[in-house]
């Protein structure tokens, strides 16, 4: 399996315990529920979240549809461990794995819904179509992808620019982060899967998201709607398998 670098949630693993608080204060929770409503998960559906982070979306999916099979993939083992602890405390069964969007550890056609909240902008522009092709591969015929992402790269503009700079500074002061950079796992790779996008990613590049989805093999790729969070404006997308 190819090794992909990733940035931990909130840039540094030391900041991970504060991730859920940041997500709540940033206005992400209503966005989670809106994405789940858009997905229309059925009682027998198999659901995958790419970049599940600490499990915030998956726990809500299981709350909304307890009989659905719900699983998540994230490259950050510490975030996955935190999601497992939260699921155990809630008495909820989640299937959680460490993995990356470009190489999902799932069989072809094994899920009915793919969720992607605030993840795409963290993937390097030249790898985004490859990651979306993997989402297309694991979807069963008739399945659908539901994606929401920031409209602007938070490193260079928008409301999270200052916060992003502060988090990046804290990360550079973290000895573990410096060691990971020298060891080849710095913040130039597969970041946002491990944090629902609090500002340390790569941006969408030149192509609009519907074009990326079409290039990855999806049909009926469309903008569903727009929203606002304290991180900045977001757009919701849907595409069919």
Secondary structure, DSSP 8 states (H G I E B T S, - for coil): -------BTTBSGGGGGGHHHHHHHTTHHHHHHHHHHHHT--TT-EEEEES-TTSHHHHHHHHH-TTSEEEEEES-HHHHHHHHHHHHHHT---EEEE-BTTB-SS-TT-EEEEEEES-GGGS-GGGHHHHHHHHHHHEEEEEEEEEEEESS-TTTSSTTHHHHHHHHHHHHH-HHHHHHHHTT-STTSS-GGGTT-SS-S----SS-HHHHHHHTT-EEEEEEEEEEETTEEEEEEEEE-
